[in-house]
Amino acid sequence: MKLIFRWLINAVALLLVANIVPGFGVDTFYTALIAALVLGLVNALIRPILLILTLPISILTLGLFTFVINAFMVWLMSTIVKGVTITGFMAAFLAALFLWVVSMGTNWLIKHAEES
């Protein structure tokens, strides 16, 4: 149940990002669902490898390079899913930042729901 909740929240977040961030677009809700699924898979499979490979840069930047990796993950998702468009790095960076904030909020909601 938590997985489906996260998936739907991330799909809605992608649609919100498309309306807020210039240069980022999602065609339909169905496309957002597919994009959220692909982004989750990309983050689960490729992101850990990139985090290990870029560990020295992440240490030097006190972890801020992780946001660049997140932007790359969003861009990679947009190349896989047709109907998601990103026009530049700044659009991918802002989208990744917004999705990170939504993910933190979702984690907080789930944690407090489990405690109740």
C-alpha positions in Angstrom: 0.0 0.0 0.0 2.9 2.4 0.8 4.5 1.7 -2.5 1.3 2.6 -4.4 0.9 5.7 -2.3 4.4 6.9 -3.1 4.0 6.1 -6.8 0.8 8.2 -7.0 2.3 11.1 -5.0 5.3 11.1 -7.2 3.2 11.1 -10.3 1.2 14.1 -9.0 4.4 15.8 -8.1 5.7 15.4 -11.6 2.6 17.1 -12.9 3.0 19.9 -10.4 6.6 20.3 -11.5 5.5 20.5 -15.1 3.3 23.4 -14.2 5.8 25.2 -12.0 9.3 24.7 -13.6 9.8 26.3 -17.0 11.4 23.9 -19.4 10.0 20.7 -17.8 6.9 19.2 -19.3 4.7 16.1 -18.8 2.0 15.4 -21.3 -0.7 13.4 -19.4 -1.3 11.8 -16.0 -0.7 8.4 -17.5 2.7 9.7 -18.7 3.4 11.0 -15.2 2.6 7.5 -13.7 5.0 5.8 -16.2 7.6 8.5 -15.5 7.3 8.1 -11.7 7.8 4.3 -12.1 10.8 4.7 -14.4 12.3 7.4 -12.1 11.9 5.0 -9.1 13.6 2.2 -11.0 16.4 4.5 -12.2 17.0 5.7 -8.7 17.0 2.2 -7.3 19.4 0.7 -9.9 21.7 3.4 -11.3 21.8 6.1 -8.6 23.7 4.0 -6.0 26.4 3.2 -8.6 26.8 6.9 -9.4 26.9 7.9 -5.8 29.8 5.5 -5.2 31.6 6.6 -8.3 31.2 10.3 -7.4 32.0 10.0 -3.7 35.2 12.1 -3.8 33.3 15.0 -5.5 30.4 14.6 -3.1 32.8 14.8 -0.1 34.5 17.9 -1.5 31.2 19.6 -2.1 29.8 18.5 1.3 27.1 16.4 -0.4 25.8 19.1 -2.7 26.9 17.2 -5.8 24.1 14.7 -4.9 21.7 17.3 -6.3 23.5 17.1 -9.7 23.2 13.4 -9.6 19.5 13.7 -8.9 19.1 16.1 -11.8 20.9 13.6 -14.0 18.5 10.9 -12.9 15.5 13.1 -13.9 17.1 13.8 -17.2 17.7 10.1 -17.8 14.1 9.3 -17.0 13.0 12.0 -19.5 15.1 10.3 -22.3 13.4 6.9 -21.5 9.8 8.1 -21.1 8.1 9.7 -24.2 6.0 12.6 -23.2 8.4 14.0 -20.6 10.4 16.9 -21.9 13.3 18.8 -20.3 15.0 21.7 -22.1 18.0 22.1 -20.0 20.1 21.3 -16.9 18.4 24.0 -14.8 14.9 22.5 -15.5 16.2 19.1 -14.5 17.9 20.5 -11.4 14.8 22.4 -10.2 12.6 19.3 -11.0 14.9 17.1 -9.0 14.9 19.6 -6.1 11.1 19.8 -6.0 10.8 16.0 -6.2 13.3 15.7 -3.3 11.1 18.0 -1.2 8.0 16.0 -2.0 9.8 12.8 -1.2 10.8 14.1 2.2 7.2 15.1 2.9 5.9 11.7 1.8 8.4 10.0 4.1 7.3 12.2 6.9 3.6 11.4 6.3 4.2 7.7 6.1 6.3 7.7 9.2 3.6 9.5 11.2 0.9 7.3 9.8 2.7 4.2 11.0 3.2 5.7 14.5 -0.5 6.4 14.9 
